[in-house]
């Protein structure tokens, strides 16, 4: 079974499932995220997605990573600025893999893909509100991850 995990600490939220996490703490719905975002006049929303046990072929393909960014931006309705930058580097086996940066009209999307652990670490930051659960589920599905963890931070 695949799942996404979420925690909640003040301005930070992290998911075990979009409805509740493993400790049965309340998990914010997208409607509640929208409400908090608007009530607190937030400047932006940051979503960090840690996807585990990804398909090794996908995270080692610059073309697959670029396609992921295009599809993610379409899904969360973000306008890309210029092309996605994807670079493969890392002398230390622990961190070797592709890194990606995509500027978007309202900020940026970045990520690192760790070859050693077949993990993907994606950060989405935007001052335009988007559904972080859709982004997380899309990421998990696209990279065929066994599970993922999501952390949300409201930027003020």
C-alpha positions in Angstrom: 0.0 0.0 0.0 1.3 3.4 -0.9 0.6 6.5 1.2 1.4 10.1 1.8 2.3 11.2 5.4 1.5 14.7 7.0 2.4 16.4 10.4 1.0 19.5 12.0 3.2 21.9 14.0 2.1 25.5 14.2 2.9 26.7 10.6 4.1 23.2 9.6 1.9 20.4 8.3 3.1 16.9 7.3 0.8 13.8 5.9 0.3 10.0 6.5 -2.8 10.2 4.5 -4.8 13.2 3.3 -7.4 12.6 6.0 -5.2 11.8 9.1 -1.7 10.9 10.0 -0.5 7.7 11.9 -1.2 9.3 15.3 -4.7 10.2 14.2 -3.9 13.9 14.7 -6.2 16.2 12.7 -4.9 16.9 9.2 -6.0 20.1 7.5 -8.1 19.8 4.4 -7.3 21.9 1.4 -10.3 24.1 2.4 -8.8 24.6 5.8 -5.4 25.4 4.3 -7.1 28.0 2.0 -8.9 29.5 5.0 -5.7 29.7 7.1 -3.8 31.1 4.1 -6.3 33.9 3.6 -7.1 34.6 7.3 -3.4 35.0 8.1 -2.6 37.0 4.9 0.1 34.5 4.1 2.7 35.5 1.5 3.2 32.0 0.2 2.9 28.3 0.7 5.9 25.9 0.7 5.4 22.2 0.2 8.2 19.7 0.7 7.6 16.2 -0.7 9.9 13.3 0.2 9.1 10.4 -2.1 10.7 7.0 -1.2 11.5 4.0 -3.3 11.0 5.7 -6.6 11.4 4.1 -10.0 15.2 4.2 -10.5 14.8 4.8 -14.3 12.6 7.8 -13.8 14.7 9.6 -11.2 17.8 9.0 -13.4 16.3 10.5 -16.5 16.6 14.2 -17.2 13.8 13.9 -19.8 11.5 12.3 -17.2 12.3 14.9 -14.6 11.6 17.7 -17.2 8.3 16.1 -18.2 7.3 15.8 -14.5 7.9 19.5 -14.0 5.8 20.4 -17.1 2.9 18.2 -15.9 3.2 19.3 -12.3 3.0 23.0 -13.3 0.0 22.3 -15.5 -1.7 20.5 -12.6 -1.2 23.2 -10.0 -1.6 26.0 -12.6 1.8 27.5 -12.3 3.3 29.4 -15.2 6.9 28.2 -16.0 9.6 30.8 -16.6 12.2 29.6 -19.1 13.3 26.0 -19.2 13.8 23.5 -16.4 17.4 23.2 -15.3 18.4 19.6 -14.6 22.0 18.7 -13.6 23.4 15.4 -12.6 26.3 15.7 -10.1 27.6 14.6 -6.7 31.0 13.2 -5.9 29.7 11.6 -2.7 27.6 8.5 -3.5 25.2 9.6 -0.7 24.1 12.7 -2.5 24.8 11.8 -6.2 21.9 12.3 -8.6 20.0 14.9 -10.5 19.0 18.2 -9.1 16.3 20.3 -10.7 15.2 23.9 -10.6 12.2 25.5 -12.4 11.4 29.1 -11.9 7.7 29.8 -12.0 6.0 33.2 -12.3 5.2 33.1 -8.5 8.5 31.6 -7.2 10.1 28.2 -7.9 10.0 24.4 -7.8 13.2 22.6 -7.0 14.2 19.0 -6.3 17.0 16.5 -5.8 16.9 12.9 -6.8 19.1 10.6 -4.7 20.5 7.6 -6.6 21.7 5.7 -3.6 18.2 5.6 -2.0 16.0 6.0 -5.0 14.3 9.0 -3.3 13.0 12.3 -4.6 13.0 15.5 -2.6 10.7 18.1 -4.1 10.1 21.7 -2.9 7.3 23.8 -4.3 7.2 27.4 -3.1 4.6 29.9 -4.5 2.8 33.0 -3.4 -0.1 31.8 -5.5 -2.1 29.2 -3.5 -2.2 25.7 -4.9 -3.4 22.3 -3.6 -0.4 20.6 -2.0 -2.2 17.3 -1.7 -2.7 17.1 -5.5 1.0 18.0 -6.0 2.1 15.4 -3.5 -0.1 12.6 -4.9 0.9 13.4 -8.4 4.6 13.3 -7.4 4.2 10.0 -5.7 2.4 8.5 -8.6 4.7 10.0 -11.3 7.8 8.6 -9.8 6.1 5.4 -8.7 7.2 5.9 -5.1 6.1 3.4 -2.4 5.2 6.2 -0.1 5.8 9.9 0.6 5.9 12.5 3.3 4.7 16.0 2.9 5.5 19.1 5.0 3.7 22.3 4.5 4.8 25.7 5.7 2.7 28.9 5.5 5.1 31.8 4.8 4.2 35.1 6.3 
